[in-house]
Amino acid sequence: MKTEWDYTDLAEAYLKRPGYAPNAIKQLINIAQINSNSKICDIGAGAAHLTLELVKYCSNICAIEPNDAMRNNGKQRTEKYSDIIWYEGIGEKTGMPSDTFDLVTFGSSFNVCDRRKALIETKRILKKDGWFACMWNHRNLNDPLQNNIENIIKSKIANYNYGSRREDQSNIILESELFENIHTFSYEINHSIATEDFIKGWESHGTVYRQAENVFQNIMSEIKYIVNSIKTEYINVPYTTKVWMAQAKK
């Protein structure tokens, strides 16, 4: 199944991306009142970063991922969990039955969907009073290294933008008239990551990759240079996991 955003070339590098703040996942689970008998659909599950956090609370998960390479990586990372079933699908057309899930999640994937259509599909597959959740990890741009990297990107890409991933999602959720009881929360988390893996993770940055086009490798070369100049085996990277949740209207 093809989508406008093809992650095939980024799939291996995506394995180096950080997970989400555990406290953010815990609050999400508490709000949605998820337990071992619940059923979750994780849309745009990719390499299972969010799926592996959700399975700590509920093992019955349908993971939806359109890209073959990403889905294969996700399957490998979750193969010990027999109740995590992987499907090919997209946020606008999951292929899942109606009135099925207690929680539908989008981990760094809601922005690659037609969000209005994805909300309609989410409402369809949710049980009555079920919950929608979307989230992203945002880099702390006050961190000197992150700020330097940001300056490199903006110097190479005219009119660089983050798309909808850094927007307040509340408006589009409310405009759908399908959901209510919006919750927004965020938690900071520091990831200690091997320098080599940090650089590899940048190679998976789809937003930069798509906008950079033929200067992507130039950007990566400059990122490698400033990171390697720190001369440390591990890098501490501050992130904020930001979450939006809303409950399906009856």
C-alpha positions in Angstrom: 0.0 0.0 0.0 1.5 3.3 -1.1 1.3 6.6 0.6 2.5 10.1 -0.3 5.2 9.8 2.5 7.4 6.8 1.6 9.6 5.7 4.5 11.3 2.8 2.7 14.7 4.5 2.5 14.4 5.7 6.2 13.2 2.4 7.8 16.5 1.1 9.1 17.6 4.5 10.4 14.2 4.9 12.1 15.1 2.1 14.5 17.5 4.7 16.2 14.7 7.1 17.0 13.8 7.7 20.7 10.8 6.3 22.4 8.1 8.3 24.1 8.2 9.6 27.7 6.9 6.7 29.9 4.9 9.2 32.0 3.1 10.5 29.0 2.0 6.9 28.1 1.0 6.3 31.6 -1.3 9.3 31.7 -2.8 8.4 28.3 -3.6 4.9 29.6 -5.1 6.3 32.8 -7.4 8.8 30.9 -8.6 6.1 28.5 -9.0 3.6 31.3 -7.1 0.9 29.4 -6.7 -2.5 31.1 -5.6 -6.0 30.1 -9.1 -6.6 28.5 -9.0 -3.5 26.3 -8.3 -3.4 22.6 -6.0 -0.9 21.0 -5.3 0.1 17.3 -1.9 1.8 16.8 -2.0 3.5 13.4 1.2 4.3 11.6 2.9 1.9 14.0 6.2 2.0 12.0 9.0 0.3 13.9 6.8 -0.2 17.0 8.2 2.7 19.1 4.7 3.4 20.6 3.4 -0.2 20.2 6.2 -1.4 22.6 5.1 1.2 25.2 1.4 0.3 24.9 1.9 -3.4 25.2 3.1 -2.9 28.8 -0.5 -2.1 29.7 -2.6 -4.0 27.1 -1.4 -6.9 24.9 -4.4 -6.9 22.5 -3.1 -4.5 19.8 -3.7 -4.2 16.1 -0.7 -2.4 14.6 -1.4 -0.6 11.2 1.5 0.3 9.0 1.4 1.0 5.2 5.2 0.7 4.5 6.5 -2.8 4.0 10.0 -2.1 5.4 8.8 -0.3 8.4 6.1 -2.9 9.1 8.7 -5.7 8.9 10.9 -3.9 11.4 7.9 -3.5 13.7 7.0 -7.2 13.4 10.6 -8.2 14.3 10.6 -6.0 17.4 7.3 -7.3 18.7 7.5 -10.9 17.6 7.5 -12.2 21.3 4.0 -10.6 21.7 1.6 -13.0 20.1 -1.4 -10.7 20.6 0.1 -7.8 18.6 -1.2 -8.4 15.0 0.2 -6.3 12.1 -1.8 -5.1 9.2 -1.2 -3.1 6.1 -3.3 0.0 6.1 -3.4 3.8 6.4 -5.0 6.2 8.9 -7.8 7.1 6.4 -8.5 3.5 5.6 -7.5 1.0 8.3 -9.4 -2.0 7.1 -10.5 -2.6 10.7 -14.1 -3.4 11.7 -16.4 -0.7 13.1 -17.0 -0.3 16.9 -14.0 -2.4 17.9 -11.3 -0.4 19.8 -11.1 1.2 23.2 -8.2 3.4 22.1 -6.8 4.4 18.7 -3.3 5.9 18.7 -1.1 7.8 16.2 2.5 8.0 17.3 4.3 10.6 15.1 1.9 9.6 12.3 -1.2 11.8 12.5 0.6 14.5 10.5 1.2 12.2 7.5 -2.5 11.5 7.2 -5.3 13.5 5.8 -6.2 14.4 9.4 -9.9 15.0 8.8 -10.4 11.7 7.0 -8.3 9.9 9.7 -10.5 11.3 12.4 -13.6 10.0 10.6 -12.0 6.6 10.3 -10.9 6.6 13.9 -14.4 7.4 15.1 -15.8 4.5 13.0 -13.5 1.9 14.5 -13.8 3.1 18.1 -16.2 1.7 20.5 -18.8 4.1 22.0 -16.9 6.4 24.4 -13.5 5.2 23.0 -10.5 7.5 22.9 -8.3 9.0 20.1 -4.7 9.9 20.9 -1.9 11.5 18.8 1.6 12.3 19.9 5.1 13.4 18.8 8.5 13.8 20.3 9.7 17.4 20.0 13.3 18.2 20.2 14.2 20.9 22.8 15.6 23.6 20.6 17.1 25.5 23.6 19.6 22.7 23.9 22.9 24.0 22.2 23.4 21.0 20.0 19.8 20.9 18.9 19.9 24.6 18.2 23.1 24.2 16.1 21.4 21.4 14.1 18.3 23.5 13.6 20.5 26.4 12.2 22.2 24.0 9.8 18.8 22.8 8.5 17.4 26.3 8.0 20.6 27.4 6.3 20.2 24.7 3.7 16.4 24.6 3.2 14.6 27.8 2.3 11.3 28.2 4.1 11.8 25.0 6.2 8.8 24.1 8.2 7.6 21.3 10.5 4.2 20.8 8.8 1.4 20.0 11.2 3.4 18.0 13.7 4.1 21.1 15.8 0.7 22.5 15.5 -2.0 22.5 18.2 -4.2 19.6 17.2 -7.1 20.7 19.3 -8.7 22.8 16.5 -8.9 20.1 13.9 -10.2 17.6 16.5 -13.0 20.0 17.5 -13.8 20.9 13.9 -14.5 17.3 13.1 -17.4 17.4 15.6 -16.8 13.8 16.3 -14.9 14.1 19.6 -15.1 15.9 22.9 -13.2 16.0 26.3 -9.9 17.0 24.8 -6.8 16.5 26.9 -3.4 17.9 26.1 -0.3 17.2 28.1 3.5 16.9 27.8 6.4 15.3 29.6 10.1 16.0 29.1 12.5 13.1 28.7 16.2 12.9 28.2 17.6 10.2 25.9 21.2 9.1 26.3 22.1 7.7 22.9 25.4 6.5 21.3 26.8 9.2 19.1 26.7 6.9 16.1 23.1 6.1 16.7 22.2 9.8 17.2 23.6 10.5 13.7 21.8 7.5 12.3 18.5 8.7 13.8 18.8 12.0 11.9 19.0 10.0 8.7 15.4 8.9 9.4 14.0 12.5 9.8 11.3 12.4 7.2 10.3 16.1 7.4 13.9 17.2 6.7 14.4 14.4 4.1 11.4 15.5 2.0 12.1 19.2 2.0 15.9 18.9 1.6 15.8 16.9 -1.6 19.3 17.0 -3.2 20.9 18.8 -0.2 20.0 16.1 2.4 23.4 14.6 2.3 25.0 18.0 2.7 22.9 18.6 5.8 23.9 15.1 7.2 27.6 15.8 6.6 27.4 19.0 8.6 25.4 17.3 11.4 28.0 14.5 11.5 30.8 17.1 11.7 29.4 19.1 14.7 28.3 15.9 16.6 31.6 14.2 16.1 33.4 17.4 17.2 32.0 16.9 20.6 34.1 13.8 21.0 31.9 11.9 23.3 30.6 8.3 23.1 27.1 9.2 24.2 24.9 12.2 23.7 22.2 13.4 26.1 19.2 14.6 24.0 16.3 16.4 25.6 12.8 15.8 24.1 9.3 16.7 25.0 6.6 14.1 24.3 3.4 16.0 23.6 0.0 14.3 23.5 -3.5 15.2 22.4 -6.4 13.0 23.4 -10.2 13.2 22.8 -13.2 11.0 23.5 -15.6 9.8 20.8 -19.0 11.5 21.0 -21.9 9.2 21.6 
